Amino acid sequence: MMPMIGQPAPQFTATAVVDGGDFKEVHLNDYKGKWLVMFFYPLDFTFVCPTELTQFKDSLGAFAEEGADIVGVSVDSIHSHKRWLKDDLGDLGYPLIGDMTKRISRDYGVLMEESGIATRGTFIIDPEGTIQYMGIHNLNVGRDAGEILRVLSGLKSGELCAAGWKKGDEHLKP
């Protein structure tokens, strides 16, 4: 069953590639007290995925200014992640979780059972561990980190935000 906005984010413990190729166990609770942008992508060594991963890397400073961490997840192994980082992407500055059991992808409702891969799912989780945003994209269309940052800023404002609202814009008045 897919989690919903306003519900607790499914707990996870997994191994991730961090800091240029080291392995580290990460838990959802590691992010308690911070905003978390958790995104799922289909596979390493593909065409659309690296554009998303590097865009998140290029936006790390802006996400940090909002008090948010980023975590990427795919059903590839941590060894595949490490090789992809070494061969193509370089250090991203955020963890990549290897979800070989597909449990995390399944728990978050993004696993495409027929193909055994995750679709492009994005979740913004608040400091209390509650899902505040979720977006699911077709495999052929990459996400835009700027739009996710815009949504994060809007959520953090606690106000009504019009379509196209950007940080610094006026909020809607009920």
N, C-alpha and C positions, 0 to 999 in steps of 0.2 A: 504494500500500500504506500502510495506516495505521501510524503509529509506535506503539510500545508503551512501557509503563512500564519504566524501566531502560535504555532506549535513548537515544542522543543526540537532542536535539531537532533537527528539520530547520532548517538554516541559512536565513536570509532577509536580504535587503536591500530596503528599501521606503521610500517617502515617507510621512510621517505628518503630521497636523495636531497642533501642539503650542502651548502658551503663548498661548492666546487667538486662534489663527488663523494662526500662522507655519507654514511648511512646513520639515520637517527629514528628512534621510535617517537611518533607523535600521537597525541590524543586530542580530541575535541576540547577537553578540559584545559589543555595548555593555553587556550585562547580565551579562557574565562576572564572577563573584565575588559576585553578589547572587542572591537568589531572584526569580523572575519569574512573575507570574500573567498568562498570555496568554489572552484570551478572544475568541472569534469570535461575531458576531451576524449575523442575516440582512441587514437593510437599515436605512438611515437613514429618518427620517420615518415610523416605524411605531408600533405601540401598545405592545408588550411591551418592546422594546429600550430605550426611554428609561428605563424603571423600573430596568433592570439597570445601565445606564451611570451613572445618578445615584446608585444605591446604592453602586456602586464608588467614586464620587467622595466620598460621605459617609463611606466607610470608609477613605479614603486614609491617615489618621493611624494607624489600627490596623495596616494593612499595612506602613507605614513602620516602626512599632515592631518588626515582625517582620523588618525588613530586606528587604522585598519591594517591587518595582516592579510596576506594572500597565500592560498594553498591550491596547488593543482593536483588533479587525480586522474589517472587512467588505469585501464586493466592490464597495462604492460607491467613487466617486472621492474624492480628497482635497478637491475643490471642493464636493462634496455634503456631506462631513463639516463643512467650514468653514461652509457655509450653515446646516446643522442646529444647529451650536453657536451661531451668531450668532442665529438665529431662535428657538430653543427651549431649548437645554440650558445655554448659558453655558460658561465654561471648566471643563473637567473635572479638570485637574491631571495628566492622563496622556495619552500619545499615542494617536491613532486612525489606524491604518494603512489606506490605500486599496489594496485588493488587486484592482484591475481586471483583471489578467491571470488571477486566480484560482489562481495558482501556489502561494501560501502556504496557502490553504484546501485545495487539493488535496494538498499535501505533508503537511499535518497530518491528512488524512483526514476533513475535515468538509464538503467541497464536495458539495452535492446536485446532481449533474450534470444531472438532468432539468430542474430549475428554475434552475440557474445561480447559486444562492446558498449561503451557508454555513449549516449548522445551528448551534445553540448549543453550541459546544465550548469546554471550559475545560481548560487545561494549566497545571500547576505545574512549573516547571523549576528545578532546583537550581543553586547557584552554579557548578558544573562543566559545566552545559549538558545535564544528563540529565533526562528526563521522570520525575517522581516521582508525578504524579497526572494523570488525564484523566477528564473527564466529558462526556457527550454528552446534550443535552436536546432534547426535542421542541420544535418551533417555537412551540407554544402555551403553553409553561410556562417562565417566567423562572427564572433561577438566583438563589440567595441568596448575597450576598457574605459574610454572616456564616458560612455553612456552609463556604465556600471558605477563609475565614480560619481557621476551626476545624481544617480538614484541614491547612492550612499549618503551624499551630502544632504539630499532632500529628507531622507529618513532621519538623519541625525538632527535636522532642524526641528523636527516635531511639529512642523506646520503644514498647511495645505500648499502644495507645489503644483503649479500649472504645467501642462505639457510644454516642454522646452525650457522649463525653469532651470536656472543655473545659480550656483552659490553667489550671493550678493544681490540677486533679484528680489523684488518684493514678493511676499507670500500672498496667497489669496485670503480674503476676509470672508468668513461665512455670513 
